[in-house]
Amino acid sequence: MQTRHFVQLIAMSALWGASFPLLRIASPAFGPMALAGIRCALAALVLALLMRMLGERWPARAAWLPLAALGLLTVVAPFVLFNWAALTLPAGYSAVLNATAPVFGVLGATIAGDEKITVRSLLGCVAGFAGVALLVQLGPIDATPQVILAALACTAAAGCYGIGTTFMKRASARHPPLAAAATIHIAAALALAIPVGVAVPTMQPSTGVWLAVALLGLVTSGFMYWISMRLMREIPASAATSAAFMIPLFGVTWGSLFLGEPVTAGMLPGSLLILLAAALITGFNPWRMRRRLR
C-alpha cells in the first residue's frame, strides 16, 4: 500500500467518525426522519453531479425498484435509527456500536449462502454482542431504558449496514457502483420526502446546524463515497476494511473535543470487545497490515 492510500484511509475514517458528533448537533433541530431525508437529498445531488461529470449512465429502469429496496435497507433505516439514537447517546457510543456492522455482515452472508460461518466468525459474533452489552452497562451514562433502546437502535442500524453489504455487493456486480449509489440515494430521498415536508414547521435549524447537515450530506454521504470507490480500485478490499476499525477512535475523539462528551475507562472493555469482534470476522490483522506498509 502506498503512503497516499494510507493517508486517504485515515482521512476517510476521520470524516466518517465525525458524522456521529454532527448527528448529535443536527438531529434535535430537524428530527430523525427529516434529517435523514435532507442528508439523502444532498448525497443524491453530489452523486448525480459526479455521474454527469464522469459521463456514467444510469441503471436500466427495471433495476430501480430493487435498488430502491436496497436503499431502504442500507440508507433510510440506518440513517433514521442513528439519528434517533443521537438524541440520547453520546457520539462515541454510536461510533463504537457502528463497529458491530461486520458481525451482521457475516451473519447476512451466511444466511444468503455467500459464506460459511466459521468458529472464528462465531466467536466474533459472541464478542461483538458482549461488547455492546458492556459498553452500555459500564459507560459514562446510566443504562436507563431510553439509553438501552438507543443502543439497540444503533445496533440495528449497524445490522442494516452489515446485512445490506451482501446485497450491495450483488448490486455492484450488476451496475457501476457510482450509478447504483446515486440511484439508491435518490430513491431514499424520495421515500423520506413526505416526512421532511411534515417536519418543516417544527424545524429549528441555526447556521451551525445547517453546516452540520451540509457536511453530513455533501461530504460524509456523497463526496466520500466517491473517494472510497476510487480507493477500492487501487488497494485490496482487506486493506480498505481497516478504515472501519479507526472510525470509533475518531468518533469518540471528536465527541470529546467538540461536544465535551465524557470518555471513561469504563468504555474500554466494551469498545475493545467490539473491535476484536470486527477483527475476528473480517480477518483484519494490524500487524500484517503494518508489514505491508513498510
Kinemage of the C-alpha trace (Angstrom):
@kinemage 1
@onewidth
@group {chain A} dominant
@subgroup {mainchain}
@vectorlist {calphas} color= white
{ca met a 1} P 0.000 0.000 0.000
{ca gln a 2} L 1.357 3.407 -0.953
{ca thr a 3} L 1.592 6.221 1.574
{ca arg a 4} L -1.123 8.235 -0.177
{ca his a 5} L -3.524 5.295 0.140
{ca phe a 6} L -2.911 5.041 3.868
{ca val a 7} L -3.382 8.802 4.274
{ca gln a 8} L -6.697 8.551 2.415
{ca leu a 9} L -7.839 5.741 4.734
{ca ile a 10} L -7.057 7.891 7.766
{ca ala a 11} L -8.907 10.861 6.249
{ca met a 12} L -11.959 8.728 5.418
{ca ser a 13} L -12.082 7.316 8.938
{ca ala a 14} L -11.754 10.777 10.455
{ca leu a 15} L -14.616 12.164 8.348
{ca trp a 16} L -16.908 9.184 8.869
{ca gly a 17} L -16.147 9.280 12.581
{ca ala a 18} L -17.070 12.965 12.556
{ca ser a 19} L -20.563 12.112 11.294
{ca phe a 20} L -21.631 10.952 14.772
{ca pro a 21} L -20.987 14.286 16.553
{ca leu a 22} L -22.648 16.016 13.591
{ca leu a 23} L -25.747 13.868 14.141
{ca arg a 24} L -25.812 14.983 17.773
{ca ile a 25} L -25.870 18.590 16.558
{ca ala a 26} L -28.384 18.241 13.729
{ca ser a 27} L -30.865 15.609 14.881
{ca pro a 28} L -32.546 17.665 17.651
{ca ala a 29} L -33.115 20.576 15.264
{ca phe a 30} L -34.551 18.612 12.329
{ca gly a 31} L -35.844 15.396 13.863
{ca pro a 32} L -34.550 11.927 12.929
{ca met a 33} L -36.575 11.350 9.740
{ca ala a 34} L -36.299 14.864 8.311
{ca leu a 35} L -32.543 14.906 8.883
{ca ala a 36} L -32.221 11.561 7.108
{ca gly a 37} L -34.245 12.867 4.153
{ca ile a 38} L -32.242 16.063 3.776
{ca arg a 39} L -28.979 14.142 4.089
{ca cys a 40} L -30.084 11.679 1.383
{ca ala a 41} L -31.135 14.513 -0.916
{ca leu a 42} L -27.771 16.260 -0.575
{ca ala a 43} L -25.907 12.986 -1.129
{ca ala a 44} L -28.035 12.207 -4.196
{ca leu a 45} L -27.251 15.657 -5.578
{ca val a 46} L -23.496 15.175 -5.202
{ca leu a 47} L -23.543 11.647 -6.639
{ca ala a 48} L -25.696 12.744 -9.603
{ca leu a 49} L -23.286 15.601 -10.335
{ca leu a 50} L -20.365 13.169 -10.166
{ca met a 51} L -22.141 10.875 -12.620
{ca arg a 52} L -22.654 13.752 -15.032
{ca met a 53} L -19.049 14.882 -14.706
{ca leu a 54} L -17.735 11.348 -15.262
{ca gly a 55} L -20.210 10.558 -18.033
{ca glu a 56} L -21.691 7.467 -16.356
{ca arg a 57} L -25.039 6.010 -17.371
{ca trp a 58} L -27.977 5.470 -15.039
{ca pro a 59} L -29.137 1.878 -14.404
{ca ala a 60} L -31.933 0.479 -16.554
{ca arg a 61} L -35.482 1.301 -15.448
{ca ala a 62} L -36.078 -2.317 -14.361
{ca ala a 63} L -33.227 -2.033 -11.850
{ca trp a 64} L -34.634 0.962 -9.971
{ca leu a 65} L -37.107 -0.968 -7.822
{ca pro a 66} L -34.513 -3.467 -6.461
{ca leu a 67} L -32.083 -0.602 -5.873
{ca ala a 68} L -34.815 1.377 -4.098
{ca ala a 69} L -35.429 -1.601 -1.796
{ca leu a 70} L -31.701 -1.725 -1.120
{ca gly a 71} L -31.847 1.977 -0.307
{ca leu a 72} L -34.496 1.344 2.343
{ca leu a 73} L -32.236 -1.246 3.984
{ca thr a 74} L -28.837 0.399 3.700
{ca val a 75} L -29.668 4.127 3.763
{ca val a 76} L -33.126 5.022 5.060
{ca ala a 77} L -33.301 2.627 8.015
{ca pro a 78} L -29.764 3.170 9.399
{ca phe a 79} L -29.905 6.932 8.920
{ca val a 80} L -33.202 7.223 10.811
{ca leu a 81} L -32.062 4.836 13.564
{ca phe a 82} L -28.719 6.582 14.116
{ca asn a 83} L -30.444 9.977 14.070
{ca trp a 84} L -32.941 8.837 16.692
{ca ala a 85} L -30.185 7.354 18.855
{ca ala a 86} L -28.244 10.631 18.590
{ca leu a 87} L -30.990 12.311 20.628
{ca thr a 88} L -29.863 10.210 23.607
{ca leu a 89} L -26.458 8.600 23.137
{ca pro a 90} L -23.051 10.309 23.097
{ca ala a 91} L -21.392 10.297 19.679
{ca gly a 92} L -18.681 7.945 20.915
{ca tyr a 93} L -21.232 5.311 21.870
{ca ser a 94} L -22.819 5.377 18.423
{ca ala a 95} L -19.445 5.263 16.682
{ca val a 96} L -18.342 2.198 18.631
{ca leu a 97} L -21.694 0.433 18.193
{ca asn a 98} L -21.388 1.064 14.452
{ca ala a 99} L -18.354 -1.249 14.500
{ca thr a 100} L -20.715 -4.203 15.039
{ca ala a 101} L -21.643 -3.997 11.326
{ca pro a 102} L -19.149 -6.756 10.343
{ca val a 103} L -20.848 -9.071 12.865
{ca phe a 104} L -24.129 -8.700 10.999
{ca gly a 105} L -22.297 -8.801 7.696
{ca val a 106} L -21.065 -12.345 8.276
{ca leu a 107} L -24.479 -13.430 9.538
{ca gly a 108} L -26.170 -11.958 6.471
{ca ala a 109} L -23.649 -13.528 4.087
{ca thr a 110} L -24.126 -16.902 5.782
{ca ile a 111} L -27.923 -16.722 5.543
{ca ala a 112} L -27.685 -15.678 1.886
{ca gly a 113} L -25.340 -18.587 1.186
{ca asp a 114} L -22.413 -16.411 0.127
{ca glu a 115} L -20.197 -17.517 3.019
{ca lys a 116} L -19.940 -20.323 5.549
{ca ile a 117} L -19.757 -19.381 9.201
{ca thr a 118} L -16.569 -20.488 10.954
{ca val a 119} L -15.580 -20.904 14.572
{ca arg a 120} L -13.643 -17.654 14.290
{ca ser a 121} L -16.683 -15.822 12.917
{ca leu a 122} L -18.922 -17.298 15.601
{ca leu a 123} L -16.511 -16.154 18.317
{ca gly a 124} L -16.525 -12.720 16.710
{ca cys a 125} L -20.328 -12.554 16.868
{ca val a 126} L -20.336 -13.508 20.556
{ca ala a 127} L -17.592 -10.978 21.339
{ca gly a 128} L -19.430 -8.252 19.433
{ca phe a 129} L -22.723 -8.586 21.266
{ca ala a 130} L -20.907 -8.948 24.598
{ca gly a 131} L -19.058 -5.728 23.805
{ca val a 132} L -22.321 -3.888 23.151
{ca ala a 133} L -23.689 -5.053 26.498
{ca leu a 134} L -20.524 -3.993 28.351
{ca leu a 135} L -20.377 -0.603 26.668
{ca val a 136} L -23.939 0.235 27.662
{ca gln a 137} L -23.505 -1.138 31.191
{ca leu a 138} L -20.072 0.326 32.032
{ca gly a 139} L -20.082 3.554 30.018
{ca pro a 140} L -20.235 7.076 31.489
{ca ile a 141} L -24.026 7.411 31.224
{ca asp a 142} L -26.632 5.472 33.192
{ca ala a 143} L -28.153 2.472 31.424
{ca thr a 144} L -31.710 3.812 31.522
{ca pro a 145} L -34.438 2.250 29.342
{ca gln a 146} L -34.042 5.152 26.881
{ca val a 147} L -30.280 4.583 26.662
{ca ile a 148} L -30.770 0.855 26.136
{ca leu a 149} L -33.314 1.488 23.375
{ca ala a 150} L -30.963 3.975 21.716
{ca ala a 151} L -28.112 1.458 21.892
{ca leu a 152} L -30.380 -1.170 20.334
{ca ala a 153} L -31.262 1.322 17.590
{ca cys a 154} L -27.555 1.844 16.827
{ca thr a 155} L -27.012 -1.903 16.795
{ca ala a 156} L -29.976 -2.356 14.452
{ca ala a 157} L -28.590 0.380 12.182
{ca ala a 158} L -25.228 -1.374 12.098
{ca gly a 159} L -27.149 -4.559 11.319
{ca cys a 160} L -28.738 -2.870 8.309
{ca tyr a 161} L -25.300 -1.852 7.060
{ca gly a 162} L -23.825 -5.304 7.679
{ca ile a 163} L -26.641 -7.375 6.188
{ca gly a 164} L -27.036 -4.936 3.312
{ca thr a 165} L -23.393 -5.409 2.335
{ca thr a 166} L -24.188 -8.789 0.774
{ca phe a 167} L -26.914 -7.319 -1.411
{ca met a 168} L -24.846 -4.221 -2.167
{ca lys a 169} L -22.052 -6.425 -3.495
{ca arg a 170} L -24.535 -8.166 -5.781
{ca ala a 171} L -25.892 -4.823 -7.000
{ca ser a 172} L -22.359 -3.548 -7.628
{ca ala a 173} L -21.690 -6.597 -9.784
{ca arg a 174} L -24.722 -5.776 -11.958
{ca his a 175} L -24.320 -1.985 -12.122
{ca pro a 176} L -21.482 0.553 -11.954
{ca pro a 177} L -21.033 1.324 -8.212
{ca leu a 178} L -21.439 5.079 -8.587
{ca ala a 179} L -24.620 4.722 -10.649
{ca ala a 180} L -26.068 2.235 -8.147
{ca ala a 181} L -25.230 4.505 -5.203
{ca ala a 182} L -26.756 7.571 -6.877
{ca thr a 183} L -29.943 5.642 -7.657
{ca ile a 184} L -30.131 4.312 -4.099
{ca his a 185} L -29.802 7.793 -2.582
{ca ile a 186} L -32.368 9.312 -4.944
{ca ala a 187} L -34.844 6.569 -4.029
{ca ala a 188} L -34.060 7.072 -0.333
{ca ala a 189} L -34.619 10.831 -0.620
{ca leu a 190} L -37.971 10.269 -2.343
{ca ala a 191} L -39.018 7.762 0.335
{ca leu a 192} L -38.350 10.374 3.023
{ca ala a 193} L -39.797 13.357 1.143
{ca ile a 194} L -43.158 13.282 2.960
{ca pro a 195} L -41.608 13.091 6.486
{ca val a 196} L -39.367 16.026 5.546
{ca gly a 197} L -42.377 18.058 4.398
{ca val a 198} L -44.339 17.241 7.558
{ca ala a 199} L -41.401 18.216 9.786
{ca val a 200} L -40.741 21.596 8.146
{ca pro a 201} L -42.917 23.632 10.580
{ca thr a 202} L -41.134 22.138 13.607
{ca met a 203} L -37.559 22.518 12.339
{ca gln a 204} L -35.339 24.888 14.289
{ca pro a 205} L -32.026 24.951 12.426
{ca ser a 206} L -29.342 27.518 13.095
{ca thr a 207} L -26.424 28.355 10.836
{ca gly a 208} L -24.258 25.839 12.685
{ca val a 209} L -26.891 23.133 12.290
{ca trp a 210} L -27.176 23.764 8.559
{ca leu a 211} L -23.404 23.492 8.307
{ca ala a 212} L -23.514 20.137 10.109
{ca val a 213} L -26.216 18.883 7.718
{ca ala a 214} L -24.258 20.094 4.700
{ca leu a 215} L -21.188 18.203 5.884
{ca leu a 216} L -23.250 15.066 6.536
{ca gly a 217} L -24.936 15.077 3.149
{ca leu a 218} L -22.368 16.520 0.786
{ca val a 219} L -19.178 15.164 2.351
{ca thr a 220} L -19.664 12.079 4.546
{ca ser a 221} L -22.531 10.628 2.469
{ca gly a 222} L -21.751 11.945 -1.006
{ca phe a 223} L -18.215 13.024 -1.797
{ca met a 224} L -16.555 10.486 0.490
{ca tyr a 225} L -18.409 7.670 -1.209
{ca trp a 226} L -16.749 8.632 -4.476
{ca ile a 227} L -13.350 8.771 -2.769
{ca ser a 228} L -13.884 5.345 -1.197
{ca met a 229} L -14.875 3.831 -4.544
{ca arg a 230} L -11.743 5.197 -6.195
{ca leu a 231} L -9.642 3.855 -3.357
{ca met a 232} L -11.236 0.425 -3.599
{ca arg a 233} L -9.969 0.175 -7.187
{ca glu a 234} L -6.375 0.736 -6.078
{ca ile a 235} L -5.948 -1.299 -2.874
{ca pro a 236} L -7.130 -4.727 -1.652
{ca ala a 237} L -10.544 -4.891 -0.018
{ca ser a 238} L -8.944 -6.203 3.198
{ca ala a 239} L -6.851 -3.044 3.412
{ca ala a 240} L -9.842 -0.799 2.755
{ca thr a 241} L -11.749 -2.579 5.545
{ca ser a 242} L -9.231 -1.235 8.042
{ca ala a 243} L -10.999 2.145 7.888
{ca ala a 244} L -13.882 0.649 9.876
{ca phe a 245} L -11.605 -0.008 12.826
{ca met a 246} L -10.488 3.626 13.061
{ca ile a 247} L -13.971 5.180 12.922
{ca pro a 248} L -14.775 4.541 16.626
{ca leu a 249} L -11.492 6.158 17.643
{ca phe a 250} L -12.345 9.321 15.717
{ca gly a 251} L -15.990 9.262 16.782
{ca val a 252} L -15.011 9.204 20.458
{ca thr a 253} L -12.281 11.813 19.916
{ca trp a 254} L -14.478 14.295 18.036
{ca gly a 255} L -17.325 13.836 20.509
{ca ser a 256} L -14.988 14.603 23.381
{ca leu a 257} L -13.253 17.578 21.723
{ca phe a 258} L -16.249 19.378 20.216
{ca leu a 259} L -19.197 18.274 22.347
{ca gly a 260} L -17.447 17.749 25.686
{ca glu a 261} L -18.664 14.151 25.913
{ca pro a 262} L -17.059 12.144 28.725
{ca val a 263} L -14.572 9.398 27.913
{ca thr a 264} L -14.016 6.977 30.789
{ca ala a 265} L -12.101 3.785 31.413
{ca gly a 266} L -15.450 2.006 31.688
{ca met a 267} L -15.888 2.352 27.915
{ca leu a 268} L -12.648 0.473 27.202
{ca pro a 269} L -13.697 -3.187 27.761
{ca gly a 270} L -16.801 -2.974 25.598
{ca ser a 271} L -15.033 -0.969 22.865
{ca leu a 272} L -12.141 -3.426 22.719
{ca leu a 273} L -14.513 -6.396 22.506
{ca ile a 274} L -16.416 -4.804 19.626
{ca leu a 275} L -13.197 -4.063 17.725
{ca leu a 276} L -11.936 -7.585 18.452
{ca ala a 277} L -15.194 -8.971 17.073
{ca ala a 278} L -14.823 -6.991 13.863
{ca ala a 279} L -11.201 -8.130 13.503
{ca leu a 280} L -12.126 -11.782 14.030
{ca ile a 281} L -14.915 -11.670 11.472
{ca thr a 282} L -13.124 -9.709 8.746
{ca gly a 283} L -9.722 -11.323 9.296
{ca phe a 284} L -8.129 -7.902 9.747
{ca asn a 285} L -4.620 -8.161 11.200
{ca pro a 286} L -2.992 -4.807 12.096
{ca trp a 287} L 0.475 -6.367 12.332
{ca arg a 288} L 0.157 -7.880 8.860
{ca met a 289} L -1.006 -4.519 7.504
{ca arg a 290} L 1.949 -2.808 9.197
{ca arg a 291} L 4.346 -5.170 7.406
{ca arg a 292} L 2.645 -4.334 4.075
{ca leu a 293} L 3.048 -0.627 4.696
{ca arg a 294} L 6.807 -0.949 5.199
